[in-house]
Structures are given as C-alpha cells and as structure tokens.
C-alpha cells in the first residue's frame, strides 16, 4: 500500500504514468527502486521498495529520505481498511498528505478480495502446470463405474440413476412407482451420512483420490439395501428419521409451510 502511494508520488514528480509512451525520451525517467527498512509502532520493521529517478531529484513525502520510523501509519491503514476503502484509495489518502498536486486513485480491488485474488492466481498456475480437469474426469469415471455396478447388483437401476458429466454428477432417486422422490432422496442421503459421506451430489474435484472414490462407493453399497427395503414396502415410513428434504428453490413454501399455533381466546364477561 505504501509502495503504491510512493509510486504515485513518482508519477506526479515525473508527470507521466509508468510505462506511459509519452515518458520515453524525456530528461528524467524511472530508475528502478532501492530497498528501505522502516519501523512502525505496532507491526515492527517493514520492507519497502522506494522508486528512484535517474536525475535523483525525487523527494518522497510519505516516507521521506533517511526516515526510519513511520509513526501512526499502520494504525491509519488498518482504520481505513476496516472502513472498506480500496487499497488505491488508501494510497491516495497518504499521497494527499503532502503539498503536491491532489491525487486520487480509482480502484475496484478491495482489501478483502486479496485472499480470493491469491487463490485465483494459484488456480491459474495449477491449470497451467497440471491437469486438474483430467483428474476430476478420472475420479468421476471411477465413481460412475462403482456406483452403477452397486445399483445393478441391488436391482435398483430403475430407482437410483446417475446423470451429468462424469466430473459433475448428480443422482435421481425414485420411489416405488418410479417417480422422482425427495423422501427417497433423503433416505439415501441419510444412509450416506451415517457412513461419513456428505453426498448431496457426486461432483468430483481435483483433490479427490482413488481412495476417496473407493470410500464413497463403499458407502453407496452399504446404503442401497435399506433403499431397496423402502422400495419393496412402498414408502420410507419407519426408515427415514426426520422429514424429507425440500428443494431450496421452489414455487411455494410447501412442504415447509409453518403452521401458527392455535391461540386460546378468553371471553371476558
């Protein structure tokens, strides 16, 4: 953040942006950076890269030459950060604490996004150097083969069906009349959970190993006998604990309609 503000000071000093074509051929240009260690009141030493110009006429104001202590800087940064200011706006705040021309930076990158941006860069690096999609497809294919074999063995091919791309699978659960059923879906989820698998879908990730898939298939194998029992008796009564799940996105509140408790009215004579 301080380095961003220092670079903005350099831009104001030279009169053109970094890498700006109008800057080529001028009498004074950027000349790299120099390392500087400054002490703050609460966070201790801070390493900074201070920009330099070829003519050596740049006089930074935010962190002055030979200044070794930044009193109150970290507290101001944290305060502005907590108020939701962007890193650019915070840098602009520091830049305006000088007698130079007023500076304002427009930025759409907010401090809380830093973690997400770091994660994005890690994902891009992984996609560049590895094959996560291939691993996901491999895991999904193993899952399809294992689950469909278990379903056929239990004679439930008409009642439990996988659908979707191998790396983005979900499943259809049907009742004894072969109609899609949330009650039977809940029963299946219940039995998977009892075996340590949270399986609201079968979407794989690049982190899933062959061992993870084997454990999931084993949980499905153990869950299917009770599902078959529910098909044979025509309902989940006595097998399902609690009420069936309901789609989060649905037209009406039912089957999650809350009934108001009856209120007793006392007549006063």
Secondary structure, DSSP 8 states (H G I E B T S, - for coil): -HHHHHHHHHHHHHTS-TT-GGGTT-S--EEEEEEEEEEETTTEEEEEEEEEETTS----SSS-TT--EETTHHHHHHHHHHTT-BHHHHHHHHHTSSSS---------BGGGHHHHHHHHHHHHHHHHS-HHHHHHHHHHHHHHHHHHHHHHTT-TTTEEEES-TTEEEEEEB-TTS-B-HHHHHHHHHHHHHTT---SSEE--TT--HHHHHHHHHHHHHHHHHHHHHHHHTS-TTT--S-----SS-SSSTTS-------------
